[in-house]
Amino acid sequence: MDIVTIIIALVAVFIAWKVLAGVVKTIALVGILIVAAIVVFGGMG
């Protein structure tokens, strides 16, 4: 796993959690997690 990607994703989730609200927050968090998963697992093989 790429530690840097995980850290960036966690920071992005934290910022989204503080800045956004409601449905927009949920969509942003899901989007961040999907992108992080694609980067981490897609890069493995």
C-alpha positions in Angstrom: 0.0 0.0 0.0 1.1 3.5 -0.7 1.3 5.3 2.7 1.4 8.8 1.0 -1.9 8.1 -0.8 -3.5 7.0 2.4 -2.3 10.1 4.3 -3.5 12.4 1.5 -6.9 10.6 1.5 -7.3 11.0 5.3 -6.4 14.7 5.1 -8.9 15.2 2.3 -11.6 13.4 4.3 -10.8 15.6 7.3 -11.0 18.8 5.3 -14.3 17.7 3.6 -15.7 16.8 7.0 -14.9 20.2 8.4 -15.9 22.3 5.4 -18.8 20.6 3.8 -22.2 19.6 5.2 -25.2 17.3 4.4 -25.4 15.4 1.2 -22.5 17.2 -0.4 -20.3 16.0 2.5 -21.4 12.4 1.9 -20.8 12.6 -1.8 -17.3 14.1 -1.3 -16.3 11.5 1.3 -17.4 8.6 -0.9 -15.6 10.2 -3.9 -12.4 10.6 -1.9 -12.5 7.0 -0.7 -13.2 5.6 -4.2 -10.3 7.6 -5.7 -8.0 6.5 -2.9 -9.1 2.8 -3.4 -8.5 3.0 -7.1 -5.0 4.5 -6.6 -4.0 2.1 -3.9 -5.4 -1.1 -5.3 -5.2 -0.2 -9.0 -1.5 0.4 -8.6 -0.8 -3.1 -7.2 -1.4 -5.0 -10.3 
